[in-house]
C-alpha cells in the first residue's frame, strides 16, 4: 500500500490562496505543484505530525512559479 500525504500548501506573501491536497508523492523542495490554475514552486516542507500507517500530514510553503500551466 502506498503512502497518502495530506499537504497544507501556504503561499509566501499571501497574494494567492493556498490549499490542501491529498497526494501519493511527498512534495520536495524545488518541485512544482498546481494549486487551482496556478503553478507554484515548493520552498519548504515540514512534518506536522509523525506518519501513521500509510498516512501523513505535511505543511509546505510555496511561491508562484515563473509560468502558468495551460
PDB file of N, CA, C and O in Angstrom:
ATOM      1  N   UNK A   1       0.848  -1.181   0.000  1.00  0.00           N
ATOM      2  CA  UNK A   1       0.000   0.000   0.000  1.00  0.00           C
ATOM      3  C   UNK A   1       0.890   1.240   0.000  1.00  0.00           C
ATOM      4  O   UNK A   1       1.895   1.274   0.709  1.00  0.00           O
ATOM      5  N   UNK A   2       0.538   2.250  -0.778  1.00  0.00           N
ATOM      6  CA  UNK A   2       1.363   3.449  -0.861  1.00  0.00           C
ATOM      7  C   UNK A   2       0.945   4.474   0.191  1.00  0.00           C
ATOM      8  O   UNK A   2      -0.180   4.459   0.691  1.00  0.00           O
ATOM      9  N   UNK A   3       1.880   5.359   0.510  1.00  0.00           N
ATOM     10  CA  UNK A   3       1.645   6.414   1.488  1.00  0.00           C
ATOM     11  C   UNK A   3       0.740   7.483   0.876  1.00  0.00           C
ATOM     12  O   UNK A   3       0.888   7.825  -0.297  1.00  0.00           O
ATOM     13  N   UNK A   4      -0.179   8.002   1.656  1.00  0.00           N
ATOM     14  CA  UNK A   4      -1.010   9.141   1.262  1.00  0.00           C
ATOM     15  C   UNK A   4      -0.569  10.329   2.106  1.00  0.00           C
ATOM     16  O   UNK A   4      -0.494  10.239   3.331  1.00  0.00           O
ATOM     17  N   UNK A   5      -0.281  11.431   1.447  1.00  0.00           N
ATOM     18  CA  UNK A   5       0.134  12.662   2.120  1.00  0.00           C
ATOM     19  C   UNK A   5      -0.996  13.679   2.025  1.00  0.00           C
ATOM     20  O   UNK A   5      -1.472  13.975   0.929  1.00  0.00           O
ATOM     21  N   UNK A   6      -1.426  14.210   3.152  1.00  0.00           N
ATOM     22  CA  UNK A   6      -2.365  15.332   3.177  1.00  0.00           C
ATOM     23  C   UNK A   6      -1.496  16.560   3.390  1.00  0.00           C
ATOM     24  O   UNK A   6      -0.930  16.749   4.467  1.00  0.00           O
ATOM     25  N   UNK A   7      -1.392  17.406   2.348  1.00  0.00           N
ATOM     26  CA  UNK A   7      -0.447  18.514   2.358  1.00  0.00           C
ATOM     27  C   UNK A   7      -1.194  19.845   2.422  1.00  0.00           C
ATOM     28  O   UNK A   7      -2.067  20.127   1.601  1.00  0.00           O
ATOM     29  N   UNK A   8      -0.834  20.649   3.408  1.00  0.00           N
ATOM     30  CA  UNK A   8      -1.340  22.006   3.524  1.00  0.00           C
ATOM     31  C   UNK A   8      -0.341  22.923   2.831  1.00  0.00           C
ATOM     32  O   UNK A   8       0.799  23.059   3.277  1.00  0.00           O
ATOM     33  N   UNK A   9      -0.774  23.554   1.732  1.00  0.00           N
ATOM     34  CA  UNK A   9       0.094  24.461   0.978  1.00  0.00           C
ATOM     35  C   UNK A   9      -0.227  25.900   1.360  1.00  0.00           C
ATOM     36  O   UNK A   9      -1.384  26.316   1.302  1.00  0.00           O
ATOM     37  N   UNK A  10       0.798  26.665   1.754  1.00  0.00           N
ATOM     38  CA  UNK A  10       0.662  28.081   2.089  1.00  0.00           C
ATOM     39  C   UNK A  10       1.560  28.865   1.145  1.00  0.00           C
ATOM     40  O   UNK A  10       2.739  28.550   0.982  1.00  0.00           O
ATOM     41  N   UNK A  11       0.981  29.900   0.520  1.00  0.00           N
ATOM     42  CA  UNK A  11       1.723  30.704  -0.460  1.00  0.00           C
ATOM     43  C   UNK A  11       2.420  31.858   0.251  1.00  0.00           C
ATOM     44  O   UNK A  11       1.786  32.618   0.983  1.00  0.00           O
ATOM     45  N   UNK A  12       3.734  31.984   0.031  1.00  0.00           N
ATOM     46  CA  UNK A  12       4.501  33.086   0.609  1.00  0.00           C
ATOM     47  C   UNK A  12       3.901  34.417   0.182  1.00  0.00           C
ATOM     48  O   UNK A  12       3.513  34.585  -0.974  1.00  0.00           O
ATOM     49  N   UNK A  13       3.824  35.351   1.101  1.00  0.00           N
ATOM     50  CA  UNK A  13       3.337  36.689   0.796  1.00  0.00           C
ATOM     51  C   UNK A  13       1.829  36.832   0.851  1.00  0.00           C
ATOM     52  O   UNK A  13       1.326  37.954   0.912  1.00  0.00           O
ATOM     53  N   UNK A  14       1.098  35.740   0.831  1.00  0.00           N
ATOM     54  CA  UNK A  14      -0.349  35.781   0.965  1.00  0.00           C
ATOM     55  C   UNK A  14      -1.112  36.370  -0.212  1.00  0.00           C
ATOM     56  O   UNK A  14      -2.295  36.679  -0.073  1.00  0.00           O
ATOM     57  N   UNK A  15      -0.469  36.536  -1.373  1.00  0.00           N
ATOM     58  CA  UNK A  15      -1.164  37.107  -2.531  1.00  0.00           C
ATOM     59  C   UNK A  15      -2.130  36.126  -3.192  1.00  0.00           C
ATOM     60  O   UNK A  15      -3.044  36.541  -3.904  1.00  0.00           O
ATOM     61  N   UNK A  16      -1.934  34.839  -2.961  1.00  0.00           N
ATOM     62  CA  UNK A  16      -2.767  33.812  -3.561  1.00  0.00           C
ATOM     63  C   UNK A  16      -3.265  32.894  -2.454  1.00  0.00           C
ATOM     64  O   UNK A  16      -2.576  32.699  -1.452  1.00  0.00           O
ATOM     65  N   UNK A  17      -4.459  32.329  -2.627  1.00  0.00           N
ATOM     66  CA  UNK A  17      -4.915  31.359  -1.629  1.00  0.00           C
ATOM     67  C   UNK A  17      -4.094  30.077  -1.747  1.00  0.00           C
ATOM     68  O   UNK A  17      -3.666  29.700  -2.838  1.00  0.00           O
ATOM     69  N   UNK A  18      -3.889  29.437  -0.649  1.00  0.00           N
ATOM     70  CA  UNK A  18      -3.215  28.140  -0.649  1.00  0.00           C
ATOM     71  C   UNK A  18      -4.239  27.043  -0.869  1.00  0.00           C
ATOM     72  O   UNK A  18      -5.265  27.256  -1.515  1.00  0.00           O
ATOM     73  N   UNK A  19      -3.956  25.878  -0.331  1.00  0.00           N
ATOM     74  CA  UNK A  19      -4.892  24.773  -0.475  1.00  0.00           C
ATOM     75  C   UNK A  19      -4.429  23.565   0.303  1.00  0.00           C
ATOM     76  O   UNK A  19      -3.317  23.531   0.829  1.00  0.00           O
ATOM     77  N   UNK A  20      -5.295  22.577   0.367  1.00  0.00           N
ATOM     78  CA  UNK A  20      -4.981  21.293   0.992  1.00  0.00           C
ATOM     79  C   UNK A  20      -5.212  20.228  -0.069  1.00  0.00           C
ATOM     80  O   UNK A  20      -6.271  20.172  -0.694  1.00  0.00           O
ATOM     81  N   UNK A  21      -4.207  19.387  -0.260  1.00  0.00           N
ATOM     82  CA  UNK A  21      -4.300  18.342  -1.278  1.00  0.00           C
ATOM     83  C   UNK A  21      -3.931  16.988  -0.678  1.00  0.00           C
ATOM     84  O   UNK A  21      -3.040  16.898   0.166  1.00  0.00           O
ATOM     85  N   UNK A  22      -4.615  15.947  -1.114  1.00  0.00           N
ATOM     86  CA  UNK A  22      -4.216  14.571  -0.841  1.00  0.00           C
ATOM     87  C   UNK A  22      -3.397  14.118  -2.037  1.00  0.00           C
ATOM     88  O   UNK A  22      -3.826  14.262  -3.181  1.00  0.00           O
ATOM     89  N   UNK A  23      -2.216  13.570  -1.773  1.00  0.00           N
ATOM     90  CA  UNK A  23      -1.374  13.120  -2.881  1.00  0.00           C
ATOM     91  C   UNK A  23      -0.548  11.918  -2.469  1.00  0.00           C
ATOM     92  O   UNK A  23      -0.320  11.678  -1.284  1.00  0.00           O
ATOM     93  N   UNK A  24      -0.102  11.164  -3.468  1.00  0.00           N
ATOM     94  CA  UNK A  24       0.654   9.935  -3.224  1.00  0.00           C
ATOM     95  C   UNK A  24       2.155  10.164  -3.187  1.00  0.00           C
ATOM     96  O   UNK A  24       2.894   9.286  -2.740  1.00  0.00           O
ATOM     97  N   UNK A  25       2.629  11.324  -3.645  1.00  0.00           N
ATOM     98  CA  UNK A  25       4.058  11.627  -3.610  1.00  0.00           C
ATOM     99  C   UNK A  25       4.315  12.764  -2.633  1.00  0.00           C
ATOM    100  O   UNK A  25       3.590  13.759  -2.614  1.00  0.00           O
ATOM    101  N   UNK A  26       5.353  12.606  -1.824  1.00  0.00           N
ATOM    102  CA  UNK A  26       5.719  13.645  -0.874  1.00  0.00           C
ATOM    103  C   UNK A  26       6.314  14.821  -1.646  1.00  0.00           C
ATOM    104  O   UNK A  26       7.194  14.621  -2.483  1.00  0.00           O
ATOM    105  N   UNK A  27       5.849  16.043  -1.381  1.00  0.00           N
ATOM    106  CA  UNK A  27       6.426  17.196  -2.081  1.00  0.00           C
ATOM    107  C   UNK A  27       7.884  17.392  -1.668  1.00  0.00           C
ATOM    108  O   UNK A  27       8.245  17.161  -0.514  1.00  0.00           O
ATOM    109  N   UNK A  28       8.705  17.812  -2.602  1.00  0.00           N
ATOM    110  CA  UNK A  28      10.123  18.055  -2.355  1.00  0.00           C
ATOM    111  C   UNK A  28      10.452  19.504  -2.702  1.00  0.00           C
ATOM    112  O   UNK A  28       9.856  20.080  -3.612  1.00  0.00           O
ATOM    113  N   UNK A  29      11.390  20.082  -1.986  1.00  0.00           N
ATOM    114  CA  UNK A  29      11.829  21.449  -2.263  1.00  0.00           C
ATOM    115  C   UNK A  29      12.290  21.551  -3.715  1.00  0.00           C
ATOM    116  O   UNK A  29      13.053  20.715  -4.198  1.00  0.00           O
ATOM    117  N   UNK A  30      11.809  22.601  -4.408  1.00  0.00           N
ATOM    118  CA  UNK A  30      12.193  22.833  -5.796  1.00  0.00           C
ATOM    119  C   UNK A  30      11.232  22.267  -6.820  1.00  0.00           C
ATOM    120  O   UNK A  30      11.288  22.645  -7.991  1.00  0.00           O
ATOM    121  N   UNK A  31      10.339  21.359  -6.403  1.00  0.00           N
ATOM    122  CA  UNK A  31       9.381  20.803  -7.358  1.00  0.00           C
ATOM    123  C   UNK A  31       8.215  21.764  -7.552  1.00  0.00           C
ATOM    124  O   UNK A  31       7.999  22.669  -6.746  1.00  0.00           O
ATOM    125  N   UNK A  32       7.470  21.555  -8.632  1.00  0.00           N
ATOM    126  CA  UNK A  32       6.304  22.378  -8.924  1.00  0.00           C
ATOM    127  C   UNK A  32       5.036  21.647  -8.528  1.00  0.00           C
ATOM    128  O   UNK A  32       4.936  20.425  -8.643  1.00  0.00           O
ATOM    129  N   UNK A  33       4.057  22.434  -8.053  1.00  0.00           N
ATOM    130  CA  UNK A  33       2.751  21.885  -7.686  1.00  0.00           C
ATOM    131  C   UNK A  33       1.677  22.814  -8.235  1.00  0.00           C
ATOM    132  O   UNK A  33       1.833  24.035  -8.219  1.00  0.00           O
ATOM    133  N   UNK A  34       0.591  22.230  -8.718  1.00  0.00           N
ATOM    134  CA  UNK A  34      -0.513  23.035  -9.211  1.00  0.00           C
ATOM    135  C   UNK A  34      -1.543  23.190  -8.111  1.00  0.00           C
ATOM    136  O   UNK A  34      -1.992  22.211  -7.516  1.00  0.00           O
ATOM    137  N   UNK A  35      -1.916  24.453  -7.847  1.00  0.00           N
ATOM    138  CA  UNK A  35      -2.995  24.766  -6.912  1.00  0.00           C
ATOM    139  C   UNK A  35      -3.959  25.649  -7.687  1.00  0.00           C
ATOM    140  O   UNK A  35      -3.621  26.777  -8.047  1.00  0.00           O
ATOM    141  N   UNK A  36      -5.155  25.141  -7.944  1.00  0.00           N
ATOM    142  CA  UNK A  36      -6.084  25.852  -8.828  1.00  0.00           C
ATOM    143  C   UNK A  36      -5.512  25.880 -10.227  1.00  0.00           C
ATOM    144  O   UNK A  36      -5.093  24.846 -10.748  1.00  0.00           O
ATOM    145  N   UNK A  37      -5.489  27.050 -10.842  1.00  0.00           N
ATOM    146  CA  UNK A  37      -4.932  27.187 -12.193  1.00  0.00           C
ATOM    147  C   UNK A  37      -3.472  27.601 -12.188  1.00  0.00           C
ATOM    148  O   UNK A  37      -2.851  27.667 -13.249  1.00  0.00           O
ATOM    149  N   UNK A  38      -2.914  27.880 -11.033  1.00  0.00           N
ATOM    150  CA  UNK A  38      -1.547  28.398 -10.907  1.00  0.00           C
ATOM    151  C   UNK A  38      -0.550  27.288 -10.574  1.00  0.00           C
ATOM    152  O   UNK A  38      -0.891  26.283  -9.951  1.00  0.00           O
ATOM    153  N   UNK A  39       0.688  27.503 -11.009  1.00  0.00           N
ATOM    154  CA  UNK A  39       1.797  26.620 -10.647  1.00  0.00           C
ATOM    155  C   UNK A  39       2.648  27.319  -9.598  1.00  0.00           C
ATOM    156  O   UNK A  39       2.888  28.524  -9.679  1.00  0.00           O
ATOM    157  N   UNK A  40       3.101  26.552  -8.615  1.00  0.00           N
ATOM    158  CA  UNK A  40       3.909  27.077  -7.528  1.00  0.00           C
ATOM    159  C   UNK A  40       5.137  26.201  -7.325  1.00  0.00           C
ATOM    160  O   UNK A  40       5.109  24.998  -7.584  1.00  0.00           O
ATOM    161  N   UNK A  41       6.215  26.822  -6.860  1.00  0.00           N
ATOM    162  CA  UNK A  41       7.444  26.101  -6.532  1.00  0.00           C
ATOM    163  C   UNK A  41       7.475  25.855  -5.030  1.00  0.00           C
ATOM    164  O   UNK A  41       7.218  26.765  -4.242  1.00  0.00           O
ATOM    165  N   UNK A  42       7.787  24.633  -4.636  1.00  0.00           N
ATOM    166  CA  UNK A  42       7.864  24.264  -3.220  1.00  0.00           C
ATOM    167  C   UNK A  42       9.161  24.813  -2.622  1.00  0.00           C
ATOM    168  O   UNK A  42      10.250  24.544  -3.129  1.00  0.00           O
ATOM    169  N   UNK A  43       9.032  25.581  -1.543  1.00  0.00           N
ATOM    170  CA  UNK A  43      10.178  26.200  -0.881  1.00  0.00           C
ATOM    171  C   UNK A  43      10.584  25.459   0.396  1.00  0.00           C
ATOM    172  O   UNK A  43      11.774  25.332   0.685  1.00  0.00           O
ATOM    173  N   UNK A  44       9.611  24.976   1.155  1.00  0.00           N
ATOM    174  CA  UNK A  44       9.864  24.256   2.412  1.00  0.00           C
ATOM    175  C   UNK A  44       8.808  23.177   2.589  1.00  0.00           C
ATOM    176  O   UNK A  44       7.673  23.325   2.136  1.00  0.00           O
ATOM    177  N   UNK A  45       9.189  22.092   3.251  1.00  0.00           N
ATOM    178  CA  UNK A  45       8.247  21.029   3.609  1.00  0.00           C
ATOM    179  C   UNK A  45       8.543  20.614   5.048  1.00  0.00           C
ATOM    180  O   UNK A  45       9.692  20.357   5.408  1.00  0.00           O
ATOM    181  N   UNK A  46       7.490  20.553   5.865  1.00  0.00           N
ATOM    182  CA  UNK A  46       7.639  20.167   7.270  1.00  0.00           C
ATOM    183  C   UNK A  46       6.587  19.123   7.630  1.00  0.00           C
ATOM    184  O   UNK A  46       5.444  19.193   7.177  1.00  0.00           O
ATOM    185  N   UNK A  47       6.994  18.148   8.456  1.00  0.00           N
ATOM    186  CA  UNK A  47       6.044  17.180   9.007  1.00  0.00           C
ATOM    187  C   UNK A  47       5.195  17.895  10.047  1.00  0.00           C
ATOM    188  O   UNK A  47       5.726  18.622  10.886  1.00  0.00           O
ATOM    189  N   UNK A  48       3.887  17.696  10.000  1.00  0.00           N
ATOM    190  CA  UNK A  48       3.007  18.274  11.015  1.00  0.00           C
ATOM    191  C   UNK A  48       2.852  17.325  12.198  1.00  0.00           C
ATOM    192  O   UNK A  48       2.604  17.754  13.325  1.00  0.00           O
ATOM    193  N   UNK A  49       3.001  16.035  11.929  1.00  0.00           N
ATOM    194  CA  UNK A  49       2.991  15.001  12.968  1.00  0.00           C
ATOM    195  C   UNK A  49       3.615  13.747  12.360  1.00  0.00           C
ATOM    196  O   UNK A  49       3.710  13.637  11.138  1.00  0.00           O
ATOM    197  N   UNK A  50       4.039  12.809  13.191  1.00  0.00           N
ATOM    198  CA  UNK A  50       4.652  11.596  12.641  1.00  0.00           C
ATOM    199  C   UNK A  50       3.662  10.816  11.772  1.00  0.00           C
ATOM    200  O   UNK A  50       2.454  10.861  12.004  1.00  0.00           O
ATOM    201  N   UNK A  51       4.187  10.099  10.764  1.00  0.00           N
ATOM    202  CA  UNK A  51       3.297   9.287   9.920  1.00  0.00           C
ATOM    203  C   UNK A  51       2.586   8.217  10.744  1.00  0.00           C
ATOM    204  O   UNK A  51       3.108   7.727  11.745  1.00  0.00           O
ATOM    205  N   UNK A  52       1.398   7.875  10.300  1.00  0.00           N
ATOM    206  CA  UNK A  52       0.630   6.821  10.966  1.00  0.00           C
ATOM    207  C   UNK A  52       0.144   5.859   9.895  1.00  0.00           C
ATOM    208  O   UNK A  52      -0.604   6.242   8.995  1.00  0.00           O
ATOM    209  N   UNK A  53       0.570   4.622   9.998  1.00  0.00           N
ATOM    210  CA  UNK A  53       0.260   3.601   8.996  1.00  0.00           C
ATOM    211  C   UNK A  53       0.664   4.119   7.605  1.00  0.00           C
ATOM    212  O   UNK A  53       1.853   4.300   7.346  1.00  0.00           O
ATOM    213  N   UNK A  54      -0.291   4.356   6.723  1.00  0.00           N
ATOM    214  CA  UNK A  54       0.022   4.802   5.364  1.00  0.00           C
ATOM    215  C   UNK A  54      -0.434   6.244   5.120  1.00  0.00           C
ATOM    216  O   UNK A  54      -0.792   6.604   3.999  1.00  0.00           O
ATOM    217  N   UNK A  55      -0.419   7.069   6.177  1.00  0.00           N
ATOM    218  CA  UNK A  55      -0.957   8.421   6.099  1.00  0.00           C
ATOM    219  C   UNK A  55      -0.048   9.399   6.828  1.00  0.00           C
ATOM    220  O   UNK A  55       0.459   9.089   7.906  1.00  0.00           O
ATOM    221  N   UNK A  56       0.166  10.596   6.240  1.00  0.00           N
ATOM    222  CA  UNK A  56       0.991  11.600   6.905  1.00  0.00           C
ATOM    223  C   UNK A  56       0.501  13.003   6.567  1.00  0.00           C
ATOM    224  O   UNK A  56       0.139  13.284   5.425  1.00  0.00           O
ATOM    225  N   UNK A  57       0.491  13.894   7.583  1.00  0.00           N
ATOM    226  CA  UNK A  57       0.152  15.301   7.398  1.00  0.00           C
ATOM    227  C   UNK A  57       1.436  16.095   7.198  1.00  0.00           C
ATOM    228  O   UNK A  57       2.392  15.935   7.957  1.00  0.00           O
ATOM    229  N   UNK A  58       1.461  16.966   6.160  1.00  0.00           N
ATOM    230  CA  UNK A  58       2.622  17.806   5.880  1.00  0.00           C
ATOM    231  C   UNK A  58       2.188  19.250   5.683  1.00  0.00           C
ATOM    232  O   UNK A  58       1.045  19.525   5.320  1.00  0.00           O
ATOM    233  N   UNK A  59       3.118  20.168   5.927  1.00  0.00           N
ATOM    234  CA  UNK A  59       2.929  21.586   5.633  1.00  0.00           C
ATOM    235  C   UNK A  59       3.993  21.965   4.607  1.00  0.00           C
ATOM    236  O   UNK A  59       5.167  21.633   4.775  1.00  0.00           O
ATOM    237  N   UNK A  60       3.585  22.659   3.546  1.00  0.00           N
ATOM    238  CA  UNK A  60       4.537  23.096   2.523  1.00  0.00           C
ATOM    239  C   UNK A  60       4.334  24.587   2.249  1.00  0.00           C
ATOM    240  O   UNK A  60       3.207  25.054   2.081  1.00  0.00           O
ATOM    241  N   UNK A  61       5.440  25.320   2.207  1.00  0.00           N
ATOM    242  CA  UNK A  61       5.418  26.722   1.815  1.00  0.00           C
ATOM    243  C   UNK A  61       5.823  26.788   0.355  1.00  0.00           C
ATOM    244  O   UNK A  61       6.804  26.167  -0.054  1.00  0.00           O
ATOM    245  N   UNK A  62       5.061  27.547  -0.433  1.00  0.00           N
ATOM    246  CA  UNK A  62       5.312  27.649  -1.876  1.00  0.00           C
ATOM    247  C   UNK A  62       5.349  29.109  -2.311  1.00  0.00           C
ATOM    248  O   UNK A  62       4.888  29.998  -1.595  1.00  0.00           O
ATOM    249  N   UNK A  63       5.913  29.341  -3.509  1.00  0.00           N
ATOM    250  CA  UNK A  63       5.877  30.668  -4.121  1.00  0.00           C
ATOM    251  C   UNK A  63       5.435  30.492  -5.565  1.00  0.00           C
ATOM    252  O   UNK A  63       5.637  29.427  -6.149  1.00  0.00           O
ATOM    253  N   UNK A  64       4.830  31.529  -6.149  1.00  0.00           N
ATOM    254  CA  UNK A  64       4.391  31.400  -7.548  1.00  0.00           C
ATOM    255  C   UNK A  64       5.584  31.038  -8.455  1.00  0.00           C
ATOM    256  O   UNK A  64       6.676  31.593  -8.335  1.00  0.00           O
ATOM    257  N   UNK A  65       5.330  30.097  -9.354  1.00  0.00           N
ATOM    258  CA  UNK A  65       6.347  29.719 -10.344  1.00  0.00           C
ATOM    259  C   UNK A  65       6.400  30.801 -11.409  1.00  0.00           C
ATOM    260  O   UNK A  65       5.531  31.671 -11.462  1.00  0.00           O
ATOM    261  N   UNK A  66       7.400  30.748 -12.241  1.00  0.00           N
ATOM    262  CA  UNK A  66       7.598  31.791 -13.249  1.00  0.00           C
ATOM    263  C   UNK A  66       6.658  31.663 -14.444  1.00  0.00           C
ATOM    264  O   UNK A  66       6.656  32.531 -15.317  1.00  0.00           O
ATOM    265  N   UNK A  67       5.852  30.589 -14.502  1.00  0.00           N
ATOM    266  CA  UNK A  67       4.919  30.418 -15.618  1.00  0.00           C
ATOM    267  C   UNK A  67       3.626  29.792 -15.127  1.00  0.00           C
ATOM    268  O   UNK A  67       3.590  29.208 -14.043  1.00  0.00           O
ATOM    269  N   UNK A  68       2.567  29.907 -15.913  1.00  0.00           N
ATOM    270  CA  UNK A  68       1.279  29.292 -15.605  1.00  0.00           C
ATOM    271  C   UNK A  68       1.111  28.014 -16.411  1.00  0.00           C
ATOM    272  O   UNK A  68       1.636  27.889 -17.517  1.00  0.00           O
ATOM    273  N   UNK A  69       0.386  27.085 -15.854  1.00  0.00           N
ATOM    274  CA  UNK A  69       0.066  25.858 -16.595  1.00  0.00           C
ATOM    275  C   UNK A  69      -1.170  26.113 -17.433  1.00  0.00           C
ATOM    276  O   UNK A  69      -2.165  26.622 -16.917  1.00  0.00           O
ATOM    277  N   UNK A  70      -1.133  25.770 -18.723  1.00  0.00           N
ATOM    278  CA  UNK A  70      -2.277  25.988 -19.619  1.00  0.00           C
ATOM    279  C   UNK A  70      -3.271  24.875 -19.510  1.00  0.00           C
ATOM    280  O   UNK A  70      -4.295  24.893 -20.192  1.00  0.00           O
TER     281      UNK A  70
END
